[in-house]
Amino acid sequence: MELQPIYIQILALVIFTIGLIVALSRRNIFFVLMGIELALNAVNLSFVGFAKTLPADMSVAGQIFPLFLIAVAAAEACVGLALVILIFRNRESVDSDNYSNMKG
Amino acid sequence: MTNLPLWIIPLFPLLGTILLGAIAVISSGSKKGPSEGFVGALSVLFPVISFVCVVLLAFGMPEEGIRETLCNWIDIPMLKVDIGFLFDGLSRVMLLFVTGIGSLIALYSIGYMHGDRGFTRFFAYINLFLFSMIVLVLSDSLLLTFLGWEGVGLCSYLLIGFWNHDLNNCKAANKAFIVNRVGDIGFLLGMLCLATLGGSAILNYEALNKFVEMLIAGGHVELAAPILMIAGLLFFVGCTGKSAQIPLLTWLPDAMAGPTPVSALIHAATMVTSGVYLLARLSRMFVLVPEVLLVILIVGMLTAFWAAVAGLFQNDIKKVLAYSTISQLGYMFMAAGASAFDASIFHVFTHAFFKAALFLGAGAVIHSLAGEQDMRRMGGLIKKTPVTACVMIFAFLAIIGFPGFAGFWSKDLILERLYTNAPFGEFFYFAGLLTAVITAVYMGRLIIMTFFGEYRGSKESEEHIHEAPASMLVPMVILAFGAVFAGYLWADSMGIKFFANTLAPVVGEAQSYSLGAAIHHVNALTFACFGTAAALLGMIIAYVVYGRARIPQISAKESSAPVGSKADWTFFFDYIHEIFITITKAAAFIADMVVDKILQAIQWTVGSIAEIVGDGVSTFQVRKVRVQLTLSLLGVAALVAVVLLTGGLF
């Protein structure tokens, strides 16, 4: 049985949801970052899945694009981790709920 | 010397303004002020140079006039205006007497303004006025004329309120300015009307005349007539403002608050006649709409008659002359309304001489009496100030149209044209004749009360009465000569038509279009006889009523207004204006209630709703980053849901 595109999309949606829930529910800032990475990669998966539905000559773009995204996500992860380290030095905490300065 | 550029004429008064203005500003700190001789010489020099230029140009002028485009002024889409000058028969006449009389009055002012704190400032204004007036009459397009039109209005305002330490003078200046503003709106809207008809190029006089020719040649006069009529009426509103005709005439009697040379120059000889100038300039357009001409005729007649009657009751010597100016302007408008534009300009010309002479004479009288303007405290001055009296009497004979004097020729010409040209000519002729009688009565009253009988002022002031200095007498005498001889430039019954011929290239075609061939010829001598009879009758009435009557001595405190009225009373037109002002104020009050109160209430309501909602929403701004992130994601989800469900309608 050939892999149906809809299953890929469902998988991507599941991974995205997991990533989102992790990002929103965990207090540890590293888990939040990891959740975001997960959601991002779910989007990559979705890209490839959709690319599969197109004829071969047009699907290249959909396959190339995730590669770019992976590169960009790597850079973003670097920056994100650097920020986290700086915040940690400042606050002595990895709990994202402590990172608020707002009064409201 | 015909290759003089035209811009040199307005250049010199402008230079004078800048120079004198600079002197006035620099010397404002010092207590003594600049030397009066130096300032006076400068301020007379510039108008005189300008006058000489005009004379040189006037003699070398070709028949069709000189045109000169100086530079581009406005160049935007739909509106292209050049600064251009047009020196033709009409502007030649106007410029000659504007600069000529302007120079004479500047000379006179040196004596009159002697010792005044604002000596330099005064002459800076006078030069600025001459500059604006020259621009007004020399420009070749309506827009540049409008610039001059506003400029003379500004100078009128500045000079009426020249002695600005007195609040009444400031009020009079404001009144003149504001009433003129009403007229200026008419001028502006008239220009807009013309521009809607033929584009902005039509604002040029020459283009306008060509346009009118085209209309006549193509037989489209009927089509354009409605807009032309509106434009004509609006321009006439502008003229009524500037030339103090009904209904915008109340500012001129109040304008006498200014120094007397100003009254002579601006409010008698030059500025107030610019309305007549405009009518003559646009004569080609006006003759296409005879209805407007009829309106002008009626307004002119009413103004002439009403102002003459009002002049009978004035006690202030300058107010009498102010009403007389309004009345004479009414004559000019009557002439223009009868499409006798050359006659009306001729009356402008002669009137400039005799009215300036009268005003300067009145100024000399006021000067010799140390500021007294009430005629009830004058009398018998012919013995003390013989030269002034002679000048005034000559000018008096001119204004009432005594045979041989300037006013005789021009006024009889107007009356004759009224009879032959105007619709219902007989009626307007007799109205004009009746006004001439009243003119003679009130002018005779002025002369009798001022110069004859016994002196009615206080004893100690009688000893100080003195003849004016030479710098004041010389211009007066020259103007008196003008008042006697200016009429001979167009002595119709003697066959001299010099003046008519110089104006013919400008207004001739308009007049021949308006009249056609159906002029029934009449004996000019008959009209001359009637005019003379009117003048003599008026003089006799004046002598009988005022010559023998004992004029009651009055105390110094009493105001100079007619008996039983307020000091600033200018007959009932002020009350009519008051009604309009009240209506406007009521409208302003309603607008204030609606805009300010109701709209502001709505604005406050909306503002407070936003504030309450904002206060409520701000409780969601909790300290937890994750909660906020969740909320914003939910918001995005809601937005996406809305877009999907509504199909992306908004």
Interface residues (C-beta under 8 A of the other chain):
Chain A: L20 A23 L24 S25 R27 V32 S96 D97 Y99 S100 M102 G104
Chain B: S618 T619 Q621 V622 R623 K624 V625 R626 L629 T630 L633
